[in-house]
Amino acid sequence: MPNATHLPQVPPAAPAATFGQIDKSAARPAGPPPPDYAEIAQRPEFHELRSRLRRFVFPMSAAFLIWYLGYVVLAAYLPEFMSIRLIGEINIGLVMGVGQFATTILIIVLYLRYAARHVDPRVRALYLDVTGEDPR
């Protein structure tokens, strides 16, 4: 058994501040301050933007929920209606179930078009007005 004088020397432990070889602060580099969101929320442009978005989102959400709940209610309380065959083994319930997916995709496409035409340009204009730079 070797004695203690033959063991390799272990370097002293690094201070806690350099743990993992990190010697820099995690703080963000100095740059422009973030926009004043409280001030932006008070602007009439922001209120108009929110109301424009609500005019699409609320009616579309309500229509989809009514369509979805109608499907669930029909499936639960009128199974004989849902089982009416349309073509071969394809029945009303199956068509309505696939229609749920189709309408979800349709709503996504409509929202993307609506946002690109009516919401995004106003967001860009508001951002440019507040920060003075184009967000792109």
Residue, then its C-alpha position, 0 to 999 in steps of 0.5 A: m500500500p502506497n503511503a500518502t507521499h506517493l499520491p498525486q496532488v489534488p488541485p484546490a477546489a475552485p471557488a463557488a463563484t466560478f462553479g462550472q467555469i462560469d465567470k460571467s453574470a447571467a444578466r442581459p447585456a446592456g441594451p435598450p430598455p424594454p417597452d413600457y407595457a403599462e403605457i402601451a396598454q393605455r393607448p387607444e391603438f392597443h384597445e382598438l387592436r384588442s377589440r379587433l382580435r376579440r371580434f374574431v376570436f369570441p364568435m369563432s370560439a362560440a361557434f366551434l363550442i356549439w358545434y362540438l357540444g352539438y356533436v357530443v349531445l347528438a352522440a349521447y342522446l340520439p345514437e340512432f341518428m348518429s348511426i344512420r348510414l350515408i355510404g356503405e359503412i360511413n354514418i352521420g357520426l363518423v362524418m360529423g367526427v371527421g368534420q370536427f377536425a376539418t373545422t378545426i383546421l378551417i378555423i386555424v386557416l381563417y385565424l392566420r389570414y385574419a391576423a395577417r391582414h388585420v392584427d399583425p400590421r397594427v401590432r407592427a405599427l404600434y411596436l414601431d411607434v413605441t420603440g422606433e424600430d421595425p420588429r422584423 
